Amino acid sequence: MSAARRLAAGFTLVELVVVIVIAVILSALAIARINTQGFDTEGSANRIAAMVRYAQKVAVSQHRTVAVVIAGNNIKLCYADTVCSGGMLHEPPGTSDFSFTTPSGIALAGTSVTFSALGKPTPGPVTITVTGDGTKTITIAAETGYVQYVP
């Protein structure tokens, strides 16, 4: 009877502490191996490609010239007739300026581009590169303004 009661009693405190210590060590090792720069590079490239696509859509829908201005590690969208002085596009649905600065360790390179009211880029073709944990390339076609990013 006492043997059956001892088997049904459960785990001892020492056994629980050992399991928790092993779980903490394994999770610390897993967290240390996560490469956040790879996530930052991919996320930045996706966001920049989406911004360029949005700029073209706004240019066509509003029949205005929209500029995608790249300066250092910052990209912003503005109306070309205002030369980005007060004529910034706003992020939907808010009122904040549509601008993005890449995280530290992520470099942005490329030339600024404007989209006409028909969606045609000037100059064209344009290549934007995002470099961090690898290099991601965003290409804008010359005639159609098609924004191509393949992760």
C-alpha positions in Angstrom: 0.0 0.0 0.0 2.8 2.4 0.8 4.6 1.6 -2.5 1.4 2.5 -4.4 0.9 5.7 -2.5 4.6 6.7 -3.2 4.2 6.1 -6.9 1.0 8.2 -7.1 2.5 11.1 -5.1 4.0 12.9 -8.2 7.3 14.6 -8.7 9.7 15.8 -6.0 10.7 19.4 -5.7 14.3 18.5 -6.8 13.0 16.9 -10.0 10.9 20.0 -10.8 13.8 22.4 -10.2 16.1 20.3 -12.5 13.5 20.3 -15.3 13.0 24.1 -15.0 16.8 24.7 -15.0 17.2 22.6 -18.2 14.3 24.4 -19.9 15.9 27.8 -19.0 19.3 26.7 -20.4 17.7 25.5 -23.7 15.6 28.6 -24.1 18.7 30.8 -23.5 20.6 28.9 -26.2 17.7 29.2 -28.6 17.3 33.0 -28.1 21.0 33.5 -28.6 20.8 31.8 -32.0 18.0 33.9 -33.4 19.3 36.3 -36.0 17.2 39.4 -35.9 19.2 41.2 -38.6 17.9 38.7 -41.1 14.3 39.6 -40.1 15.1 43.3 -40.2 16.6 43.1 -43.7 13.6 41.1 -45.0 11.1 43.4 -43.3 12.8 46.5 -44.5 12.9 45.3 -48.1 9.2 44.3 -47.9 8.2 47.7 -46.5 10.2 49.7 -49.1 8.7 47.7 -51.9 5.2 48.4 -50.6 6.0 52.1 -50.2 7.2 52.3 -53.9 4.0 50.4 -55.0 1.9 52.8 -53.0 3.6 55.8 -54.5 2.8 54.6 -58.0 -0.8 53.9 -57.1 -1.2 57.4 -55.6 0.3 59.0 -58.7 -2.2 57.2 -60.9 -5.3 57.7 -58.7 -4.6 61.4 -58.0 -3.2 62.2 -61.4 -0.2 63.8 -59.8 3.6 63.2 -59.9 4.8 61.4 -56.8 8.4 61.2 -55.8 10.1 58.4 -53.9 13.1 60.1 -52.3 16.0 58.1 -51.0 18.5 59.9 -48.8 21.0 57.8 -46.8 19.1 55.1 -45.0 15.7 57.0 -45.2 13.0 56.7 -47.9 10.1 59.1 -48.1 7.1 59.7 -50.4 6.1 63.2 -51.4 4.4 65.1 -54.2 7.0 66.0 -56.8 5.6 69.5 -57.5 6.4 70.5 -53.9 9.9 69.1 -53.8 9.1 67.4 -50.5 8.8 70.7 -48.7 5.4 70.4 -47.0 4.0 68.1 -49.7 4.6 64.7 -48.0 2.2 61.8 -48.6 0.6 60.5 -45.4 0.6 57.0 -44.2 -2.9 55.6 -44.5 -5.1 56.1 -42.5 -3.2 58.6 -40.3 -1.7 62.0 -40.8 1.9 61.1 -40.2 4.4 61.6 -43.0 5.1 58.5 -45.1 8.8 58.0 -44.3 10.9 55.1 -43.2 14.4 54.8 -41.8 16.0 51.4 -41.9 17.1 49.9 -38.6 20.8 50.0 -37.6 22.9 47.6 -39.5 20.7 47.8 -42.6 21.9 49.9 -45.5 19.7 51.4 -48.2 21.1 52.3 -51.7 19.4 53.5 -54.8 18.3 56.5 -56.8 15.2 58.6 -56.2 12.4 58.0 -58.6 9.3 59.9 -59.6 6.1 58.4 -60.9 4.0 60.3 -63.5 0.3 60.5 -63.5 0.3 57.4 -65.7 2.5 55.5 -63.3 5.6 55.6 -65.4 8.9 56.0 -63.5 11.6 58.5 -64.2 14.4 57.5 -64.5 13.8 54.0 -65.4 14.7 51.2 -64.8 15.6 51.8 -61.1 17.1 49.3 -58.7 17.0 49.8 -54.9 19.1 47.5 -52.7 18.7 46.8 -49.0 21.8 45.3 -47.5 22.0 43.7 -44.1 22.1 40.0 -43.6 22.3 39.5 -47.3 21.3 41.8 -50.1 17.7 42.3 -51.2 16.9 43.9 -54.6 13.8 45.9 -55.6 13.5 46.6 -59.3 11.2 49.1 -60.9 10.6 48.5 -64.6 11.2 51.3 -67.1 8.0 51.4 -69.1 5.4 50.0 -66.8 6.6 51.0 -63.4 6.2 47.4 -62.2 7.8 47.0 -58.8 9.4 43.6 -58.5 10.7 42.2 -55.2 11.2 38.5 -54.9 12.2 37.5 -51.3 
